[in-house]
Amino acid sequence: MSWFDKVNWLDVPERMRPGIVRYVERGIEPGYFLRAIFQNDLIEAARRADDENAEILPSYALLMLRSLPAACWGSRADYDAWIARGGLVGIGEEVT
């Protein structure tokens, strides 16, 4: 079972999920909103959010805390390191 099978997406829209998966699995940069989310920058995330995502910012926090690898989020340095590593694939985690 992969990490993806264990994710509780809460009310994170389906249209946002591919960007999250690409970032977590392969370290591919997402758009500005998700970048702010992964960098733990609430103000920038709120500024970049569309109306739907602005209403569910807490869901993104819970998604990160409960379902995503801790090393892939938290600060700009954590975000940059995750990309440089190449995500789960880059650190040798099996992705199915």
C-alpha positions in Angstrom: 0.0 0.0 0.0 1.4 3.4 -0.9 1.2 6.6 1.0 -1.5 7.8 -1.4 -3.9 5.0 -0.4 -3.8 6.2 3.2 -4.5 9.8 2.5 -7.6 11.4 4.1 -8.3 14.2 1.6 -11.0 15.7 3.9 -12.6 18.4 1.7 -9.5 19.2 -0.4 -10.9 19.5 -4.0 -10.1 16.8 -6.5 -8.6 19.4 -8.8 -5.9 20.2 -6.2 -4.8 16.6 -5.6 -2.7 16.0 -8.7 -0.4 18.9 -7.7 0.0 17.6 -4.2 0.7 14.0 -5.4 3.3 15.2 -8.0 5.1 17.3 -5.3 5.1 14.5 -2.6 6.0 11.7 -5.0 8.5 13.4 -7.2 9.3 16.8 -5.8 7.7 18.6 -8.7 6.9 22.2 -7.9 3.2 22.9 -7.5 1.5 26.3 -8.1 1.9 29.3 -5.9 -1.0 28.4 -3.5 0.3 24.9 -2.8 3.8 26.2 -2.5 2.7 28.5 0.3 0.8 25.6 1.9 3.9 23.4 1.9 6.1 26.3 3.1 3.7 26.8 6.1 3.1 30.4 5.0 -0.5 31.0 6.0 -0.6 34.7 4.9 0.7 33.9 1.4 -1.6 30.8 1.1 -4.6 33.0 2.0 -3.5 35.6 -0.5 -3.1 33.1 -3.3 -6.2 31.0 -2.5 -9.3 31.1 -4.6 -12.7 31.3 -2.8 -13.0 27.6 -2.4 -9.6 27.0 -1.1 -9.7 30.0 1.2 -12.7 28.5 3.0 -10.9 25.2 3.6 -7.4 26.3 4.7 -7.7 24.2 7.9 -8.2 21.1 5.8 -4.8 21.6 4.2 -3.2 21.8 7.6 -4.9 18.6 8.7 -3.9 16.9 5.4 -0.3 17.7 6.0 -0.3 16.7 9.7 -2.2 13.4 9.2 -1.3 12.2 5.7 1.8 13.7 4.2 5.5 13.0 5.0 6.7 15.4 7.6 9.8 16.1 5.7 7.9 17.6 2.7 6.4 20.6 4.5 7.1 23.1 7.3 9.4 25.8 5.9 10.9 27.2 2.8 14.0 25.2 3.5 12.0 22.0 3.9 10.2 22.7 0.7 13.4 23.4 -1.2 15.1 20.3 0.2 12.1 18.1 -0.8 12.3 19.4 -4.4 16.1 18.9 -4.5 15.7 15.4 -3.2 13.1 14.5 -5.8 10.3 13.7 -3.4 9.6 10.1 -2.2 11.1 8.7 -5.4 14.3 10.6 -4.8 14.7 9.3 -1.3 14.0 5.7 -2.4 10.5 5.3 -1.2 8.3 3.0 -3.3 5.6 4.9 -5.1 2.8 2.9 -6.8 
